[in-house]
Amino acid sequence: MEAARSLPPDTLAAAGWASIQNRQHDEPKFVQSADLLAFLSHIGYLVKETSDLLRRVEDEDDVDIVFAHFNQVVDIVDRFPMMANNNIAWSLQGLDNGGMMSLRVAGSLLNRYAAEPSIPEDEVQSLLEQVRDLIREVHQADDLDDKTKKYILDLLLKIERSLAEYKFLGIGAVESALNETTGALRRNTPLLSRLGDSKVMHGFVTLVYAVDLALNMGANAKELGSAPEAKPSPVVIEIVQDCGITNLLPPALESAPASKPADEDQEGKGEE
């Protein structure tokens, strides 16, 4: 909301919100793009989630301060579907210093009572560099058929987007992209086999392992209030073991047998 208020008042609303999302565009029709609509939808989700969380906070005085002006933010979200060719001043009408103060107080309260797991900014940037390098490698790979290459690139691009938009979409988008990737690898035995024959396999599995560790470290830090040693998820351990890259794992897990997916005997199923 602060970024939106800093824009020139006559900025086209769609262009303004898109620029906040770090998307470049020239045409008003960009408001119809899936990326911008998903971004605006997520803002709506955050507003609702903030409201629901605040209702469970015991500090009634501060919560009352928030709800005295929070409807200003709700009204902005409710106008998103109607922005069309309106400007950013129209989109933000009704949002005053009281509304901004309600957001700041809400942020302070939720940091104390319901802090979201987080990935350090330098780790996000490191993972972004890693996935972008891997995307280039997959494009150049001559040991993958076109169908497999496209499928792997689709998975990598979803991880790349979730990391690039982490500042706005939070940890949930990264979790969703990783879950889709690990699910594809566990369900689709032929895919894992074809990937195993490629020189990009090591980099792909290493990326999956690194993103998983970053997510688990964030979740553990939320629970324990510190940054403990991260441990890989069971499904990622299985993938690493199945691909024979056990040097990624802690010593205690290197020789442990990998469990097999329930549908492994249905090799032809789950094909992309």
ZAMARGU-4260 file (C-alpha; in steps of 0.2 Angstrom, whole numbers, plus 5000, padded with zeros to 4 digits):
<rodrens>
0) 5000/5000/5000 | 5014/5012/5004 | 5022/5008/4986 | 5005/5012/4978 | 5003/5028/4988
5) 5020/5034/4981 | 5015/5033/4963 | 5009/5048/4953 | 4990/5050/4956 | 4986/5049/4937
10) 4995/5032/4935 | 4984/5019/4927 | 4979/5008/4942 | 4983/4992/4932 | 5000/4999/4928
15) 5003/5005/4945 | 4999/4988/4954 | 5009/4979/4940 | 5024/4990/4943 | 5023/4986/4961
20) 5024/4967/4956 | 5039/4971/4946 | 5031/4968/4929 | 5034/4979/4914 | 5020/4982/4902
25) 5013/4995/4891 | 4995/4991/4887 | 4980/4994/4899 | 4974/4976/4894 | 4988/4970/4905
30) 4975/4971/4919 | 4968/4955/4911 | 4985/4945/4912 | 4985/4930/4924 | 5000/4936/4933
35) 4993/4953/4938 | 4976/4945/4943 | 4985/4932/4953 | 4995/4946/4962 | 4979/4956/4966
40) 4970/4940/4972 | 4984/4936/4983 | 4983/4954/4991 | 4965/4950/4994 | 4969/4934/5002
45) 4982/4943/5013 | 4969/4956/5019 | 4957/4942/5024 | 4970/4932/5032 | 4976/4947/5042
50) 4959/4951/5048 | 4956/4932/5053 | 4973/4932/5063 | 4970/4948/5072 | 4953/4942/5078
55) 4963/4928/5088 | 4975/4941/5095 | 4973/4944/5114 | 4979/4962/5114 | 4962/4970/5112
60) 4968/4988/5113 | 4979/4987/5098 | 4967/4976/5089 | 4953/4989/5091 | 4965/5002/5084
65) 4968/4991/5069 | 4950/4988/5065 | 4945/5006/5068 | 4952/5009/5050 | 4955/4992/5042
70) 4940/4994/5032 | 4949/5006/5021 | 4960/4993/5015 | 4946/4980/5013 | 4937/4993/5002
75) 4953/4995/4991 | 4953/4976/4988 | 4935/4976/4984 | 4938/4988/4970 | 4951/4978/4962
80) 4939/4970/4949 | 4932/4987/4944 | 4949/4996/4941 | 4948/4995/4922 | 4955/5011/4915
85) 4954/5020/4932 | 4970/5028/4940 | 4979/5023/4955 | 4971/5038/4965 | 4954/5030/4962
90) 4960/5013/4967 | 4967/5021/4984 | 4953/5033/4987 | 4948/5032/5006 | 4965/5026/5012
95) 4971/5039/5024 | 4985/5040/5037 | 4973/5030/5049 | 4972/5016/5037 | 4991/5015/5035
100) 4993/5016/5053 | 4981/5001/5055 | 4992/4991/5043 | 5008/4995/5053 | 5000/4991/5070
105) 4993/4975/5062 | 5011/4970/5056 | 5018/4973/5073 | 5005/4963/5081 | 5007/4948/5069
110) 5025/4948/5070 | 5023/4945/5089 | 5009/4933/5088 | 5009/4925/5071 | 5025/4927/5062
115) 5026/4918/5045 | 5040/4907/5041 | 5053/4916/5031 | 5068/4913/5020 | 5083/4926/5022
120) 5084/4938/5007 | 5102/4932/5003 | 5096/4914/5002 | 5082/4919/4991 | 5094/4928/4979
125) 5106/4913/4980 | 5092/4901/4975 | 5086/4912/4961 | 5104/4912/4953 | 5104/4893/4955
130) 5087/4890/4947 | 5091/4903/4933 | 5108/4894/4929 | 5099/4877/4929 | 5086/4884/4917
135) 5100/4889/4905 | 5108/4872/4906 | 5091/4863/4902 | 5088/4874/4887 | 5106/4869/4881
140) 5105/4851/4886 | 5107/4839/4871 | 5103/4823/4881 | 5084/4827/4884 | 5070/4824/4872
145) 5059/4839/4869 | 5044/4833/4879 | 5055/4830/4894 | 5064/4846/4892 | 5048/4856/4891
150) 5041/4847/4907 | 5056/4851/4917 | 5057/4869/4911 | 5039/4871/4916 | 5043/4865/4934
155) 5059/4876/4935 | 5050/4891/4929 | 5037/4890/4943 | 5050/4888/4956 | 5059/4903/4948
160) 5043/4914/4948 | 5039/4910/4966 | 5057/4915/4971 | 5056/4931/4961 | 5040/4936/4968
165) 5044/4930/4986 | 5043/4948/4993 | 5025/4949/4987 | 5018/4931/4988 | 5028/4925/5003
170) 5033/4907/5007 | 5017/4899/5002 | 5021/4901/4983 | 5038/4893/4985 | 5031/4879/4995
175) 5018/4876/4981 | 5030/4876/4967 | 5042/4864/4976 | 5027/4852/4981 | 5022/4852/4962
180) 5040/4847/4957 | 5043/4834/4971 | 5025/4827/4967 | 5030/4825/4949 | 5046/4816/4952
185) 5038/4804/4964 | 5023/4800/4954 | 5031/4800/4937 | 5044/4786/4937 | 5048/4787/4918
190) 5052/4806/4921 | 5064/4802/4935 | 5072/4789/4924 | 5074/4800/4909 | 5081/4814/4920
195) 5093/4802/4928 | 5101/4799/4911 | 5104/4818/4908 | 5119/4829/4914 | 5107/4841/4921
200) 5100/4828/4934 | 5113/4833/4947 | 5109/4851/4946 | 5090/4848/4946 | 5090/4837/4962
205) 5102/4849/4971 | 5091/4863/4968 | 5076/4854/4974 | 5086/4849/4990 | 5092/4867/4992
210) 5074/4874/4991 | 5067/4861/5003 | 5081/4865/5016 | 5077/4884/5015 | 5059/4881/5018
215) 5062/4869/5032 | 5074/4881/5040 | 5061/4895/5039 | 5047/4884/5047 | 5059/4878/5061
220) 5064/4895/5065 | 5046/4901/5067 | 5043/4887/5079 | 5059/4888/5089 | 5063/4906/5088
225) 5080/4903/5080 | 5088/4896/5065 | 5092/4878/5069 | 5100/4866/5058 | 5089/4862/5043
230) 5084/4844/5039 | 5077/4838/5022 | 5059/4832/5020 | 5056/4813/5019 | 5050/4815/5001
235) 5066/4825/4996 | 5077/4812/5004 | 5069/4798/4994 | 5072/4808/4978 | 5090/4811/4982
240) 5093/4793/4986 | 5084/4787/4971 | 5095/4798/4960 | 5111/4791/4969 | 5116/4809/4975
245) 5118/4804/4993 | 5132/4816/4996 | 5119/4830/4998 | 5112/4821/5013 | 5118/4822/5032
250) 5129/4807/5035 | 5115/4798/5045 | 5104/4798/5030 | 5117/4793/5016 | 5115/4774/5018
255) 5097/4774/5023 | 5086/4764/5011 | 5074/4775/5001 | 5056/4770/5002 | 5047/4768/4986
260) 5032/4777/4980 | 5015/4768/4981 | 5012/4768/4962 | 5030/4764/4956 | 5024/4748/4949
265) 5012/4758/4938 | 5027/4764/4928 | 5016/4771/4913 | 5005/4781/4924 | 5008/4799/4929
270) 5016/4803/4912 | 5016/4821/4909
</rodrens>
